[in-house]
């Protein structure tokens, strides 16, 4: 595991612990913006990881919102 993976796990655990879907979506958008910048300067490996991390945050946000609306 790289440092960026450990940082992602730490941030994801903190967001999961707070149970905040809006914060997860905001962090997902931030990851996408940062990934776009990294793609522009040809740092592909980290940018690809950031896109995957943003997908994880968006997925958590969607699942959390669906769960809150159902129950």
C-alpha positions in Angstrom: 0.0 0.0 0.0 1.2 3.5 -0.8 0.7 6.5 1.4 -2.1 7.8 -0.8 -4.0 4.5 -0.2 -3.5 4.8 3.6 -4.7 8.4 3.5 -7.8 7.4 1.5 -8.6 4.6 4.0 -8.2 7.1 6.9 -10.4 9.8 5.3 -13.0 7.2 4.3 -13.2 5.8 7.8 -13.6 9.3 9.2 -16.4 10.1 6.8 -18.0 6.8 7.5 -17.8 7.4 11.2 -19.4 10.8 10.9 -22.1 9.3 8.7 -22.2 12.4 6.5 -23.3 11.7 2.9 -22.9 15.3 1.8 -19.3 15.4 3.0 -18.6 12.2 1.1 -19.9 13.8 -2.1 -17.9 16.9 -1.6 -14.7 14.9 -1.0 -15.5 12.8 -4.1 -15.8 16.0 -6.2 -12.5 17.3 -4.8 -10.9 14.0 -5.8 -12.2 14.4 -9.3 -11.0 18.0 -9.6 -7.5 17.0 -8.3 -7.5 14.0 -10.7 -8.2 16.3 -13.7 -5.3 18.5 -12.8 -3.0 15.5 -12.4 -4.2 14.1 -15.8 -3.3 17.4 -17.3 0.3 17.3 -16.1 0.6 13.6 -17.1 0.7 12.0 -13.7 -1.6 9.1 -14.6 -1.2 6.5 -11.9 -2.2 8.9 -9.0 -5.0 10.4 -11.1 -6.4 7.0 -11.9 -6.4 6.2 -8.2 -8.1 9.5 -7.3 -10.9 8.7 -9.8 -11.4 5.3 -8.1 -11.4 7.0 -4.7 -14.0 9.5 -5.8 -16.2 6.6 -7.0 -15.9 5.0 -3.6 -17.0 8.3 -1.9 -19.9 8.8 -4.4 -21.0 5.2 -3.9 -21.0 5.6 -0.1 -23.0 8.9 -0.5 -25.6 7.3 -2.7 -26.0 4.2 -0.5 -26.3 6.4 2.6 -28.9 8.7 1.0 -31.0 5.7 -0.2 -30.8 4.1 3.2 -31.9 7.4 4.9 -34.8 7.8 2.5 -36.1 4.3 3.0 -36.0 4.1 6.8 
